[in-house]
Amino acid sequence: MSTEPQAAAPTEAEVRARLHSAPFAMFFGVDLELRGDELTLVLPYREDLVGNVMLPALHGGVLGALLEITALTTVSLRQRQTHLPKTIDITIDYLRSGRPVPTYARAKVTRLGRRIASVRAEAWQFERADPIAALHGHFLLTPE
Amino acid sequence: MTEPAPPPTPPTGAEIVTVMLSATPWTRALGISLVSVDHARARLIAPYRADLIGDAETGVIAGGVISALLDQGCGAAVMAAMTERQSIATLDLRIDYMRGAIPGRDIIAEAHCYKLTRSVAFVRAVAFEDSPDDPVANATAAFMIASDGGRRPGSNHKAPR
């Protein structure tokens, strides 16, 4: 058993500051909540996030961006790194149309290797068990 | 002297896609516009903007902008392949990133709807700055055709049952 001291887990404020250091995250209006090791990304509804004005429904690119940011933020939190990993590939399944309400997303790092992380993420609105979109992706880890 | 009114000309593919882009709030917010449209093919451009940077250290544009550009480009190619206007919705979208986009450069997406059936459309797309031979990202997508079937305008204001 290793006796090396673990680096302190980052606080919610630190993870948020890292997220919001990206101009796009500010433009997008995405925020996060961190409870213990459980990270949830939160995207409030805004009219300019819509892709279909008739229904109205969130744009596919909005759900893709939310899921990718959730995956990247979760990997860098697990890695205890400030550098963002690089996206190698993502596959997004659109399961339901996104309604004009807040959207939440969580990611699970299914494997954290030395160079690659494999990640699954889901976005939901009303019930977590009823996701509106899901992501599966691979991310290249950047050395510190 | 009366001349018969000319028969109404159906809108061109470029007109349909231009209307679609201007009526889509998220593509307008990102500044995405049409470059060209041809049968089952479309080319869209996303301008480089400081507020769309995804990594402040490198100045590289956010992946979320490229996925919106590729998703919308694929949707435009589907519309360019259809003979009548129908609603469409993305079923799935896979994006492979070959490299980071070059900071300061606009990104072009070129999409081709290579198969259109009654219910589903299959699309390939590539994102690049100068040439599709030097891609930033490749995408493959499937779309549902007539995705609004049975749903009324404003139906999404109600929570799902």
Interface residues (C-beta under 8 A of the other chain):
Chain A: S21 A22 P23 F24 A25 M26 F27 F28 E47 D48 L49 V50 G51 N52 V53 M54 L55 P56 A57 L58 H59 G60 G61 V62 G64 A65 L66 E68 I69 H83 L84 K86 T87 I88 D89 I90 T91 I92 D93 Y94 R96 S97 R99 P100 V101 F126 D130
Chain B: A23 T24 P25 W26 T27 R28 A29 L30 A50 D51 L52 I53 G54 D55 A56 E57 I61 A62 G63 G64 V65 S67 A68 L69 D71 Q72 G75 S87 A89 T90 L91 D92 L93 R94 I95 D96 Y97 G100 D148 R151 P153 G154 S155 N156 H157 A159 P160
